[in-house]
Amino acid sequence: MQRDDFRPGPLADVDRVPAGDRWDLILVRELRHPPEKVWAALTDPGQLAEWAPFLADRDLGRTGDATLSTVDGDRADPAPATVRRADRPSVLEHTWGDGLLRWELTPTGAGTTLTLRHRIDRFDLAPMVAAGWHLCLDVAGHLLDGDPVGPIRGAEAKNFGWAELRDAYAERLDRP
């Protein structure tokens, strides 16, 4: 796919639930690929560089300390991370700065159900975080399909429908 032709796909299933004094944003996506292939996209630094909002200094498929550098244009801001759980190919849990990400991969007949739980500090951040992950996971889907578009992260996301996604997720999350 030509990068200029990229458009975000349909909204993911999303929820926001209390997690102590913080919140968990829960995003669920169906992917057409087996868990082992999705696992590689979540853990391999080379694949992460093609879709994730951060660069990893090592393979995330094993527990222990790591550095995840948030990327925005030419700027990369390193943050400490710890892989707490790496049960290939079903559960990956790691910190990212003061956030916690838990990726659950469930095999389906057609591929994988990916459930991301991202712990956030504030209730009102959920639509923004959901919009960012939506774009990243759409890009990951193209990468897994063998049709890479290159990473869309940081301020560049605004050129690819981030604001519209944020508003749509805000509406979805505010429904009773």
Salt bridges, closest charged atoms under 4 A:
ASP24 OD2 - ARG117 NH2 3.16
ASP24 OD1 - ARG119 NE 2.66
GLU36 OE2 - ARG88 NE 2.44
ASP77 OD2 - ARG75 NE 3.03
ASP87 OD2 - ARG85 NE 2.43
GLU93 OE1 - ARG102 NH1 3.06
GLU104 OE2 - ARG102 NE 2.61
ASP121 OD1 - ARG22 NH2 2.76
ASP124 OD1 - ARG122 NE 2.95
ASP138 OD1 - ARG29 NH2 2.35
ASP138 OD2 - HIS134 NE2 3.17
ASP145 OD2 - ARG32 NH2 2.26
ASP145 OD1 - HIS33 NE2 2.60
ASP147 OD2 - HIS142 ND1 3.69
GLU156 OE2 - ARG3 NH2 2.81
ASP167 OD1 - ARG166 NE 3.02
GLU171 OE2 - ARG175 NH2 3.59
ASP174 OD1 - ARG16 NH2 3.08
